[in-house]
Amino acid sequence: MRQTYDAVIIGAGIMGCSSALQLARRGLKIALVEKGAIGEGPTGRSSAIIRQHYSNELTARMALYGLRVFEDFEEQVGGDCGFRRTGFVLVVDAKDREGLQANLALQHRIGIQAELVAPEALREIMPGLAFTDLVAAAYEPDSGYADPHLTVTSYERAARRLGVTVFPGTEAKGVRFEGGRVIGVETSRNELDTPVVLNCAGAWGAQVARMAGVEVPINACRVQVAFFKRPADHEGSHPVVADFVNATYFRSETGDLTLAGLVDPSEADAVVDPDNYIERVDFDFVSDLGERLVRRYPGLERSESRGGFASLYAITPDWHPIVDEVPPDSGFYICSGFSGHGFKLGPAVGVMAADMITGKSEPEFDPHIFRASRYAERDEIRGQYEYSIAG
Ligand SMILES: Cc1cc2nc3c(=O)[nH]c(=O)nc-3n(C[C@H](O)[C@H](O)[C@H](O)COP(=O)(O)OP(=O)(O)OC[C@H]3O[C@@H](n4cnc5c(N)ncnc54)[C@H](O)[C@@H]3O)c2cc1C
């Protein structure tokens, strides 16, 4: 039997689940189609760091909104997200000093708690950090990280409670149009009738856009994460650190582990087939990352490697997502390409997508800067740093 929905969402990572919840809160009948299991994709493997340092106001406001939701998750979404407030430290050298100061001024304008700290003051914030090569550091006391799998499954359950029909293990195979407007989705199991499709397919976002005859510059890029077991005199949790000097980020993980990865623009070059890539971590990656980490956090010299994994970023040319209806008035919406920093934005993205689809005249988060045409218009989003991930 054919089933009819107000909107069909393709992809149940954090963007799809958060959008489903927000659309259901507005009374829409929603189907959420996921080809794998919920939480199994890149969202579930996210480092899930929640910081608010950004170079543009919209994204910083979205990150702040996200922080407020993660802090009060049971009330605002339901269930648990495993939020841990550890603080966030960003350290830069001379070339990024001005950018850091400009971003702090932006943060203060919109009410984000963040401060410029002298490198020596880091001794108090995170004992054991080496800082002789630094010129500036920013500290966000409220930031931290969450449990990504718990978060996305809590969102999915909250959406189900509001009547969203979730189809796990169901792949969207095609989008049907009539007279230039969406009329349905063909899946591996059934046909769904709908006037609205929301493409939340992340690293598969370009593939799903092609089902609607739309080309978008979203690449699936392989990225790696590694774990290190800290020595006994470095037990307990530590702040999240983004180290632009050594191009790394790291945070604590349960079991006195430190989870770490790179903050490196060349990650955009590792384009892979999202359905066929090597998911184990490379030995060379672990050894290079370990050396970089020891320069900032010398105690890790005595750590033990505890493996790691590879997953996917969905990277666009300016490392910001595409959130737009393309073609205009077609009913086909894209909300993909979060370029390795979308987890923290997930709560706000749901609101953004729901406002866009329901045509709210004064949206909470106006997606204009994320429009698909910005690349052709040469109006890409520019950040303060070479590392666009913090843009
Ligand atoms: C290793 C790593 C570390 C990260 N660290 C951070 C961080 O510290 N902080 C932060 O904010 N962000 C971080 N990110 C980024 C963040 O996790 C992502 O931006 C975010 O999770 C993307 O969510 P999504 O819903 O857009 O995509 P995804 O989680 O990729 O979900 C898309 C879903 O669509 C499904 N799908 C695809 N095609 C189809 C189809 N045809 N039919 C049905 N389903 C389909 C896929 O199976 C997938 O489950 C990290 C990402 C990775 C990989």
The ligand as a Tripos MOL2 file, in Angstrom:
@<TRIPOS>MOLECULE
LIG
   53    58     1     0     0
SMALL
NO_CHARGES

@<TRIPOS>ATOM
      1 C1         35.6500   11.4350   12.8260 C.3       1 LIG1
      2 C2         34.7190   12.6150   12.8990 C.ar      1 LIG1
      3 C3         34.8830   13.5540   13.8980 C.ar      1 LIG1
      4 C4         34.0100   14.6490   13.9720 C.ar      1 LIG1
      5 N1         34.1340   15.5210   15.0100 N.ar      1 LIG1
      6 C5         33.2300   16.5150   15.1550 C.ar      1 LIG1
      7 C6         33.2620   17.3360   16.2990 C.ar      1 LIG1
      8 O1         34.1170   17.1550   17.1730 O.2       1 LIG1
      9 N2         32.3280   18.3120   16.4290 N.ar      1 LIG1
     10 C7         31.3860   18.5310   15.4750 C.ar      1 LIG1
     11 O2         30.5750   19.4540   15.6230 O.2       1 LIG1
     12 N3         31.3300   17.7630   14.3600 N.ar      1 LIG1
     13 C8         32.2230   16.7630   14.1930 C.ar      1 LIG1
     14 N4         32.1690   15.9410   13.1090 N.ar      1 LIG1
     15 C9         31.2020   16.2260   12.0540 C.3       1 LIG1
     16 C10        29.8120   15.7720   12.3850 C.3       1 LIG1
     17 O3         29.8510   14.5260   13.0280 O.3       1 LIG1
     18 C11        29.0190   15.7200   11.0770 C.3       1 LIG1
     19 O4         29.0530   17.0110   10.4560 O.3       1 LIG1
     20 C12        27.5790   15.3220   11.3140 C.3       1 LIG1
     21 O5         27.4920   14.1730   12.1280 O.3       1 LIG1
     22 C13        26.9240   15.0750    9.9780 C.3       1 LIG1
     23 O6         25.6260   14.6300   10.2110 O.3       1 LIG1
     24 P1         24.6510   14.3320    8.9950 P.3       1 LIG1
     25 O7         23.3520   13.9780    9.5930 O.co2     1 LIG1
     26 O8         24.7270   15.4650    8.0210 O.co2     1 LIG1
     27 O9         25.3230   13.1170    8.2060 O.3       1 LIG1
     28 P2         25.5560   11.5680    8.5530 P.3       1 LIG1
     29 O10        25.8110   11.3050    9.9650 O.co2     1 LIG1
     30 O11        26.5730   11.1150    7.5580 O.co2     1 LIG1
     31 O12        24.1730   10.9080    8.1750 O.3       1 LIG1
     32 C14        23.7680   10.7230    6.8410 C.3       1 LIG1
     33 C15        22.9920    9.4340    6.7990 C.3       1 LIG1
     34 O13        22.3820    9.3170    5.5070 O.3       1 LIG1
     35 C16        22.3000    7.9440    5.2220 C.3       1 LIG1
     36 N5         22.0930    7.7950    3.7760 N.ar      1 LIG1
     37 C17        22.9370    8.1350    2.7790 C.ar      1 LIG1
     38 N6         22.3800    7.8770    1.5780 N.ar      1 LIG1
     39 C18        21.1530    7.3540    1.8270 C.ar      1 LIG1
     40 C19        20.1110    6.8680    0.9820 C.ar      1 LIG1
     41 N7         20.2050    6.8920   -0.3590 N.pl3     1 LIG1
     42 N8         18.9820    6.3940    1.5680 N.ar      1 LIG1
     43 C20        18.8710    6.3640    2.9210 C.ar      1 LIG1
     44 N9         19.8460    6.8060    3.7720 N.ar      1 LIG1
     45 C21        20.9630    7.3030    3.2200 C.ar      1 LIG1
     46 C22        23.6490    7.4050    5.7040 C.3       1 LIG1
     47 O14        23.6150    6.0140    5.9140 O.3       1 LIG1
     48 C23        23.8700    8.2080    6.9850 C.3       1 LIG1
     49 O15        23.4410    7.5060    8.1330 O.3       1 LIG1
     50 C24        32.9970   14.8260   13.0040 C.ar      1 LIG1
     51 C25        32.8280   13.8670   11.9960 C.ar      1 LIG1
     52 C26        33.6680   12.7600   11.9520 C.ar      1 LIG1
     53 C27        33.4600   11.7350   10.8950 C.3       1 LIG1
@<TRIPOS>BOND
     1     1     2 1
     2     2     3 ar
     3     2    52 ar
     4     3     4 ar
     5     4     5 ar
     6     4    50 ar
     7     5     6 ar
     8     6     7 ar
     9     6    13 1
    10     7     8 2
    11     7     9 ar
    12     9    10 ar
    13    10    11 2
    14    10    12 ar
    15    12    13 ar
    16    13    14 ar
    17    14    15 1
    18    14    50 ar
    19    15    16 1
    20    16    17 1
    21    16    18 1
    22    18    19 1
    23    18    20 1
    24    20    21 1
    25    20    22 1
    26    22    23 1
    27    23    24 1
    28    24    25 2
    29    24    26 1
    30    24    27 1
    31    27    28 1
    32    28    29 2
    33    28    30 1
    34    28    31 1
    35    31    32 1
    36    32    33 1
    37    33    34 1
    38    33    48 1
    39    34    35 1
    40    35    36 1
    41    35    46 1
    42    36    37 ar
    43    36    45 ar
    44    37    38 ar
    45    38    39 ar
    46    39    40 ar
    47    39    45 ar
    48    40    41 1
    49    40    42 ar
    50    42    43 ar
    51    43    44 ar
    52    44    45 ar
    53    46    47 1
    54    46    48 1
    55    48    49 1
    56    50    51 ar
    57    51    52 ar
    58    52    53 1
@<TRIPOS>SUBSTRUCTURE
     1 LIG1         1 GROUP 0 **** ****
